[in-house]
Every structure is written in C-alpha cells, then in structure tokens.
Amino acid sequence: MTWAPQNTDATNKPGMPAFAQAYARWINAKGGINGRKLTVLTCNDRNDSVAAAKCARRAVKEGVVAVIGSYSQHSDSFFPPLEGEGIPYIGGYGVTTDEFTSPLSYPVNGGAPTLLAGLGKALAPSCGPVALIRPDTIAGDELPVLLDSGLTAGGHAVAEDLRAAEDATEYSEKSEEALESITTDPEKNGCVVPSIGDRTGTFMDSFRRAREDYPEVRTGTVLGSVDQTVIDASGGPSGPYEGSYITGWYPVETDPRWDTMKKVISEKAFGDNRIDPADAGVQTTWIAYTVFKAAVESLGDGEISADAVRRALDHGLEVDTGGLTPTLRWESQAELASVGFPRLVNTDVTLQVVRNGRLVSAKKGFTDVTNTLKNADLN
C-alpha cells in the first residue's frame, strides 16, 4: 500500500500513490518481482489523523506486505496498527519523528532533520539575521532546532522562529514580521527560510509584495517546499527564488541517475499529470519501491510476507539505489540514536541553487550532516 494526502487544504502528494500504481504496471510488465505479481493498494490520508488510522487499518485488513513510499503527518495514528501486525513502513517522506524511531520504519532519506541542518550550514557564512517561517503544528515544532543546528555549526546565531498557519491563503502579515526581524544588521543582508510545505508558494506570493519596501534579502528553503514548477510559476529568473539555496535529499531531477524512474513514468503513467519526476515525493516512492524489490528478491522462492520482508531488512540487507542515495542498510541502532533518530541511516543532502530561474547543483556530490545533527539540542 502507498498512501498520501490528496485534495486537501494543506500539503498534498497525489503523485506518490499515482506513481506507485505506475510502478506496479511497469514491474509486472517485466514479469513481476521474482515472478510474483505486485499489487498496489492506495489510500488518501487526507491530512487527518482519523483517515490516516483508517488507511493503516485497511492495510492490516488487506494483509499488505508493506506500506511503501508514503506521506503522512499522523504517525501517532498509523504506526500502532502497523506495529501491531508487524507491517514495515518503507520509505516514508520523513515528515515525522516517529519515522526515525519506530523499529518498523525503514526511511530512505533523512527527512526534515537533514534538509534543515544542511540548509543552516549552507546559509551560515553568507546571511545576516535568519527568519524561519514554519507550520504551527507538532511536526513543525522541531524545525527551528534543526535549522539552528546547521546555523550554529557555521558560527551563526539561531534563527527567528515564526509560526504560520499551514492552510492560510495569504501570508502578508507573516512576511512583514519576517522582513522586520532580519533587517536589523546594516552590514549583512538577512535571509528568510520558508518551510511550509505546499503553502511555501503562497507565502512567497505575499513575500514578493512585502519585500519591495525592504533592502535586498535572500531566501533559502528545502525541496518538498519548492521545486522547479514552483520556481517557474513565481517568475523564474525574475522571481523571489533567484539565488536561493535549496537543500534536497537526492540529485537534481536532470541527473541521469533518474532515467529509469523517468522511463517508468513515460511508459506506464499514461500522461498522468499528478506524477512529476521533479517531485521529491515521487522520487522517494521510486527509491522506496527499489528497496522493497531488493528485499523481495533477497528472499528467493521463500514466503513473501510482512515478517519475511522485515527480517530481510533487519538482517543486514544492503540496497544499492543507483547512486541516488548512499547504500542503504538499517541497523538496530544507527549513528544518530543518541539524539533520538535511531532509524535515520541516510544523512546525505545535496545543495542546489536557483540560477537564471533553473534549479541546479550548487555543490558536487552529497554533504553528510551527521556531525551537525549530533550537536542538535532536540530535548
């Protein structure tokens, strides 16, 4: 099963379940996994705890082998049913802390922790005061600490923490508040970091108008809040993202390492415009199914069950994702267990920048933020 919120007033990720279905068509056309047909169920978690729990209970009822490549902010609702039946959660989007603590979670990226720590580290040398605009939610409460871990690692003061409604239709008041907080240093331009999921574009519409009365400022954010389509819609080279640093989990969408994923989309998505190869959610779902495929193949002709897949992942299986991530391997205690992330095994991020309206690599290869996160004060 793959689930994600769709048609809601907050963050939506319809491309993830849509891609999962395209992947099933593609892999089955190739003979399945070890000759076995892959059946994918999808569910809309609606950004709602009740709906998320219903998705998990349906997974239990249907006897799914794994929940793969999914997005939900309601881990308190969906993990208990999965844990009760031993169903692994492979490749969640990394939006909740539970995804990095549950023994049944097998994250393929570093979630918000790595993105924000990496962004803080990148902004520290060049920014004056920094303001973070983040959702006024439980999931949003950890974001300031993570950004600050990167800023302080670079010798910078902590960011101003500005909470915003996740489903607002405009952010003019919050834009003014952010600009006033970062224009206190005449020697150095301040930086604004919006991280409000799908509403980041809405914030930037308000911010573009508000910033006309203030000195030039820079912006920085994380993939998942911004992608190439958002940059294009906001004006491209003349838009507010020009020059912005953006951290991501994976290589840029134009990298040839995504070619096989794009082949799946072109051959089996049938023009489904919900599936964007530049969407970090779609990319996460691709990597998650790559992990699942490797786990099933490792079982040979043996039984394919939730327990069998979980045992394969727990007993040292190493998964090569074609360079999209480091080799993935889940151990009982990862290096970041001491700071509350025992399941976080991929601490690599990429640094990208908007140049001439295009999202391009700002630095070759990956940056490992393990040590930065080790110094984060998450208590």
For each residue, the residues with C-beta under 8 A, 3 or more apart:
1: 40 41 42 43 55 58 59 62 64 66 67 68 70
2: 16 17 20 40 41 42 43 67 68 69 70 285
3: 17 42 43 44 45 52 55 67 70 71 72
4: 12 13 14 16 17 44 45 70 71 72 281
5: 8 10 11 12 13 44 45 46 47 71 72
6: 12 13 14 17 44 46
7: 12 14 44
8: 5 11 12 46 47 48
9: 47 167
10: 5 47 166 167 197 198 199
11: 5 8 47 71 73 166 197 198 199
12: 4 5 6 7 8 198
13: 4 5 6 16 71 93 279 281
14: 4 6 7 17 18 274
15: 18 19 274 275 276 279 281 282 285
16: 2 4 13 19 20 69 70 71 93 281 282 284 285
17: 2 3 4 6 14 20 21 42 43 44
18: 14 15 21 22 42 269 272 274 275
19: 15 16 22 23 69 264 265 269 275 282 285 286
20: 2 16 17 23 24 40 42 68 69 285 289
21: 17 18 24 25 40 42
22: 18 19 25 26 264 265 268 269 270 272 275
23: 19 20 26 27 38 40 264 268 285 286 289
24: 20 21 27 28 38 39 40
25: 21 22 28 29 268
26: 22 23 29 30 263 264 267 268
27: 23 24 30 32 33 38 289 293
28: 24 25 31 32 37 38
29: 25 26 268
30: 26 27
31: 28 35
32: 27 28 35 36 37 38
33: 27 36 38 293 296 297
34: 296 297 299 300 301
35: 31 32
36: 32 33 296 304
37: 28 32
38: 23 24 27 28 32 33
39: 24
40: 1 2 20 21 23 24
41: 1 2 58 59 62 64
42: 1 2 3 17 18 20 21
43: 1 2 3 17 54 55 58 59
44: 3 4 5 6 7 17 51 55
45: 3 4 5 48 51 52 55 70 71 72 74 78
46: 5 6 8 51 52
47: 5 8 9 10 11 51 73 74
48: 8 45 51 52 74
49: 52 53 74 76 77
50: 53 54 77
51: 44 45 46 47 48 54 55
52: 3 45 46 48 49 55 56 72 74 77 78
53: 49 50 56 57 74 77 78 81
54: 43 50 51 57 58
55: 1 3 43 44 45 51 52 58 59 72 78
56: 52 53 59 60 67 77 78 79 80 81 82
57: 53 54 60 61 81
58: 1 41 43 54 55 61 62
59: 1 41 43 55 56 62 64 67 81 82 87
60: 56 57 63 64 81 82 84 85 87
61: 57 58
62: 1 41 58 59
63: 60
64: 1 41 59 60 67 87 306
65: 87 304 305 306 309
66: 1 87 88 89 90 292 306 309
67: 1 2 3 56 59 64 70 78 82 87 88 89 90
68: 1 2 20 90 91 285 288 289 291 292
69: 2 16 19 20 90 91 284 285 286 287 288 289
70: 1 2 3 4 16 45 67 89 91 92 93 285 288
71: 3 4 5 11 13 16 45 92 93 95 281
72: 3 4 5 45 52 55 75 78 92 93 95 96
73: 11 47 95 96 137 139
74: 45 47 48 49 52 53 77 78 96
75: 72 78 79 96 97 98 99 102
76: 49 79 80 98
77: 49 50 52 53 56 74 80
78: 45 52 53 55 56 67 72 74 75 81 82 89
79: 56 75 76 82 83 89 98 102 104 105
80: 56 76 77 83 84
81: 53 56 57 59 60 78 84 85
82: 56 59 60 67 78 79 85 86 87 88 89 104
83: 79 80 86 87 102 103 104
84: 60 80 81
85: 60 81 82 306
86: 82 83 104 306 307 310
87: 59 60 64 65 66 67 82 83 104 306
88: 66 67 82 104 105 106 306 309 310 313
89: 66 67 70 78 79 82 92 99 102 104 105 106
90: 66 67 68 69 106 108 288 291 292 295 313
91: 68 69 70 106 107 108 109 284 285 287 288 289 291
92: 70 71 72 89 95 96 99 105 107
93: 13 16 70 71 72 99 109 111 224 280 281 284
94: 99 100 107 109 110 111 112 113 249 284
95: 71 72 73 92 99 111 112 139
96: 72 73 74 75 92 99 111 139
97: 75 100 101 142 340 341
98: 75 76 79 101 102 105
99: 75 89 92 93 94 95 96 102 105 107 111 343
100: 94 97 105 107 111 113 336 340 341 342 343 344
101: 97 98 105 340 341 342 343
102: 75 79 83 89 98 99 105 343
103: 83 343
104: 79 82 83 86 87 88 89 310
105: 79 88 89 92 98 99 100 101 102 343
106: 88 89 90 91 291 313 330 343
107: 91 92 94 99 100 110 111 343 344 345 346
108: 90 91 284 287 288 291 321 325 328 346
109: 91 93 94 114 249 250 284 287 325 346
110: 94 107 113 114 115 249 344 346 347 348 349 369
111: 93 94 95 96 99 100 107 114 115 344
112: 94 95 115 116 139 142 143 146 195 222
113: 94 100 110 116 117 142 146 341 344 373 376
114: 109 110 111 117 118 247 249 344 346 347 348 349 369 373
115: 110 111 112 118 119 222 223 224 247 248 249 349
116: 112 113 119 120 143 146 147 149 150 195 222 247
117: 113 114 120 121 146 147 149 150 153 349 369 372 373 376
118: 114 115 121 122 150 247 349 351 367 369 372
119: 115 116 122 123 147 150 193 220 221 222 245 246 247
120: 116 117 123 124 130 146 147 148 149 150 151 152 153 154 156 159 372
121: 117 118 124 150 151 153 154 367 369 372
122: 118 119 150 220 245 247 351 362
123: 119 120 126 127 130 150 151 154 156 191 193 220 245
124: 120 121 127 150 151 153 154 155 156
125: 154
126: 123 191 218
127: 123 124 130 156 188 189 190 191 218 220
128: 182 184 185 187 188 189 190 191
129: 157 160 181 182 183 184 185 190 191
130: 120 123 127 147 151 156 157 159 160 182 190 191 192 193
131: 159 160 162 177 178 181 182 190 191 192 193
132: 143 144 147 159 160 161 162 193 195
133: 162 164 171 174 178 192 193 194 195 196 203
134: 140 143 144 161 162 163 164 195 196
135: 139 140 163 164 165 166 195 196 197 199
136: 140 163 164 165 166
137: 73 140 141 166
138: 141
139: 73 95 96 112 135 142
140: 134 135 136 137 143 163 166
141: 137 138 144
142: 97 112 113 139 145 146 378
143: 112 116 132 134 140 146 147 195
144: 132 134 141 147 148 158 159 161
145: 142 148 149 376 377 378
146: 112 113 116 117 120 142 143 149 150 373 376
147: 116 117 119 120 130 132 143 144 150 151 159 193
148: 120 144 145 151 152 158 159 376
149: 116 117 120 145 146 152 153 372 373 375 376 377
150: 116 117 118 119 120 121 122 123 124 146 147 153 154 369 372
151: 120 121 123 124 130 147 148 154 156 157 158 159
152: 120 148 149 155 156 157 158 375
153: 117 120 121 124 149 150 371 372 375
154: 120 121 123 124 125 150 151
155: 124 152
156: 120 123 124 127 130 151 152
157: 129 130 151 152
158: 144 148 151 152
159: 120 130 131 132 144 147 148 151 193
160: 129 130 131 132 178 181 182
161: 132 134 144
162: 131 132 133 134 174 177 178 181
163: 134 135 136 140
164: 133 134 135 136 168 171 174 196 199 203
165: 135 136 168
166: 10 11 135 136 137 140 196 197 199
167: 9 10 199
168: 164 165 171 199 202
169: 202
170: 202 205 206
171: 133 164 168 174 175 199 202 203 206 207
172: 175 176 206 209 210
173: 176 177
174: 133 162 164 171 177 178 203 206
175: 171 172 178 179 203 206 207 209 210 211
176: 172 173 179 180 210
177: 131 162 173 174 180 181
178: 131 133 160 162 174 175 181 182 192 207
179: 175 176 182 183 192 207 210 211 214 217
180: 176 177 183
181: 129 131 160 162 177 178 184 190
182: 128 129 130 131 160 178 179 185 190 191 192 217
183: 129 179 180 190 214 215 217
184: 128 129 181 190
185: 128 129 182 188 190
186:
187: 128
188: 127 128 185
189: 127 128 215 216 217 218
190: 127 128 129 130 131 181 182 183 184 185 217 218
191: 123 126 127 128 129 130 131 182 217 218 219 220
192: 130 131 133 178 179 182 207 217 218 219 220
193: 119 123 130 131 132 133 147 159 219 220 221
194: 133 200 203 204 207 219 221 225
195: 112 116 132 133 134 135 143 200 221 222 225
196: 133 134 135 164 166 199 200 202 203 225
197: 10 11 135 166 200 224 225
198: 10 11 12 201
199: 10 11 135 164 166 167 168 171 196 202 203
200: 194 195 196 197 203 204 221 225 226 230
201: 198 204 205 226 230 233 234
202: 168 169 170 171 196 199 205 206
203: 133 164 171 174 175 194 196 199 200 206 207
204: 194 200 201 207 208 219 230 234 239 240 241
205: 170 201 202 208 209 234
206: 170 171 172 174 175 202 203 209 210
207: 171 175 178 179 192 194 203 204 210 211 219 240
208: 204 205 211 212 234 235 239 240
209: 172 175 205 206 212
210: 172 175 176 179 206 207 213 214
211: 175 179 207 208 214 217 240
212: 208 209
213: 210
214: 179 183 210 211 217
215: 183 189
216: 189
217: 179 182 183 189 190 191 192 211 214
218: 126 127 189 190 191 192 243 244
219: 191 192 193 194 204 207 240 241 244
220: 119 122 123 127 191 192 193 244 245 246
221: 119 193 194 195 200 225 226 244 246
222: 112 115 116 119 195 225 226 246 247 248
223: 115 226 227 246 247 248 249 280 352
224: 93 115 197 227 280 281
225: 194 195 196 197 200 221 222
226: 200 201 221 222 223 230 231 241 244 246
227: 223 224 230 231 276 278 279 280 359
228: 231 232 253 278 358 359
229: 232 233 276 278
230: 200 201 204 226 227 233 234 241
231: 226 227 228 234 236 239 241 354 357 358 359
232: 228 229 236 357
233: 201 229 230
234: 201 204 205 208 230 231 239 240 241
235: 208 238 239 240 357
236: 231 232 239 242 356 357
237: 242 356 357
238: 235 242 357
239: 204 208 231 234 235 236 242 357
240: 204 207 208 211 219 234 235 244
241: 204 219 226 230 231 234 244 246 354
242: 236 237 238 239 354 355 356 357
243: 218 353 354 355
244: 218 219 220 221 226 240 241 353 354
245: 119 122 123 220 351 352 353 362
246: 119 220 221 222 223 226 241 351 352 353 354 359
247: 114 115 116 118 119 122 222 223 349 350 351 352
248: 115 222 223 252 280 349 350 352
249: 94 109 110 114 115 223 280 283 284 325 346 348 349 350
250: 109 280 283 287 324 325 350
251: 255 257 258 323 324 350 361
252: 248 255 350 352 359 360 361
253: 228 258 277 278 283 359
254: 258
255: 251 252 258
256: 259
257: 251 322 323 324
258: 251 253 254 255 261 262 277 283 324
259: 256 262 263
260: 263 264 322
261: 258 264 265 277 282 283 286
262: 258 259 265 266 277
263: 26 259 260 266 267
264: 19 22 23 26 260 261 267 268 269 286
265: 19 22 261 262 268 269 275 277
266: 262 263 269
267: 26 263 264
268: 22 23 25 26 29 264 265
269: 18 19 22 264 265 266 272 275
270: 22
271:
272: 18 22 269 275
273: 276
274: 14 15 18
275: 15 18 19 22 265 269 272 279 282
276: 15 227 229 273 279 282
277: 253 258 261 262 265 282 283
278: 227 228 229 253
279: 13 15 227 275 276 282 283
280: 93 223 224 227 248 249 250 283 284
281: 4 13 15 16 71 93 224 284 285
282: 15 16 19 261 275 276 277 279 285 286
283: 249 250 253 258 261 277 279 280 286 287 324
284: 16 69 91 93 94 108 109 249 280 281 287 288
285: 2 15 16 19 20 23 68 69 70 91 281 282 288 289
286: 19 23 69 261 264 282 283 289 290
287: 69 91 108 109 250 283 284 290 291 321 324 325
288: 68 69 70 90 91 108 284 285 291 292
289: 20 23 27 68 69 91 285 286 292 293
290: 286 287 293 294 319 321 322
291: 68 90 91 106 108 287 288 294 295 313 319 321 328
292: 66 68 90 288 289 295 296 309
293: 27 33 289 290 296 297
294: 290 291 297 298 317 319 320
295: 90 291 292 298 299 309 312 313 317 319
296: 33 34 36 292 293 299 304 309
297: 33 34 293 294 300
298: 294 295 312 317
299: 34 295 296 302 303 304 308 309 312
300: 34 297
301: 34
302: 299 308
303: 299 308
304: 36 65 296 299 308 309
305: 65 308 309
306: 64 65 66 85 86 87 88 309 310
307: 86 310 311
308: 299 302 303 304 305 311 312
309: 65 66 88 292 295 296 299 304 305 306 312 313
310: 86 88 104 306 307 313 314
311: 307 308 314 315
312: 295 298 299 308 309 315 317
313: 88 90 106 291 295 309 310 317 330
314: 310 311 330 332
315: 311 312
316: 329
317: 294 295 298 312 313 329
318: 327 328 329
319: 290 291 294 295 327 328 329
320: 294 327
321: 108 287 290 291 324 325 327 328
322: 257 260 290
323: 251 257
324: 250 251 257 258 283 287 321
325: 108 109 249 250 287 321 328 346 348
326: 346 348 366
327: 318 319 320 321
328: 108 291 318 319 321 325 345 346
329: 316 317 318 319 345
330: 106 313 314 334 343 345
331: 334 345
332: 314 342
333: 337 342
334: 330 331 337 341 342 343 344 345
335: 347 370
336: 100 339 340 341 342 344 347 370 373 374
337: 333 334 340 341 342
338: 374
339: 336 373 374 376 378
340: 97 100 101 336 337 378
341: 97 100 101 113 334 336 337 344 373
342: 100 101 332 333 334 336 337
343: 99 100 101 102 103 105 106 107 330 334
344: 100 107 110 111 113 114 334 336 341 347 373
345: 107 328 329 330 331 334
346: 107 108 109 110 114 249 325 326 328
347: 110 114 335 336 344 368 369 370 373
348: 110 114 249 325 326 366 367 368 369
349: 110 114 115 117 118 247 248 249 366 367 369
350: 247 248 249 250 251 252 361 363 365 366 367
351: 118 122 245 246 247 361 362 363 367
352: 223 245 246 247 248 252 359 360 361 362
353: 243 244 245 246 359 360 361 362
354: 231 241 242 243 244 246 357 358 359 360
355: 242 243 358 360
356: 236 237 242
357: 231 232 235 236 237 238 239 242 354
358: 228 231 354 355
359: 227 228 231 246 252 253 352 353 354
360: 252 352 353 354 355
361: 251 252 350 351 352 353 364
362: 122 245 351 352 353
363: 350 351 367
364: 361
365: 350
366: 326 348 349 350
367: 118 121 348 349 350 351 363
368: 347 348 371
369: 110 114 117 118 121 150 347 348 349 372 373
370: 335 336 347 373 374
371: 153 368 374 375
372: 117 118 120 121 149 150 153 369 375 376
373: 113 114 117 146 149 336 339 341 344 347 369 370 376
374: 336 338 339 370 371
375: 149 152 153 371 372
376: 113 117 145 146 148 149 339 372 373
377: 145 149
378: 142 145 339 340
379:
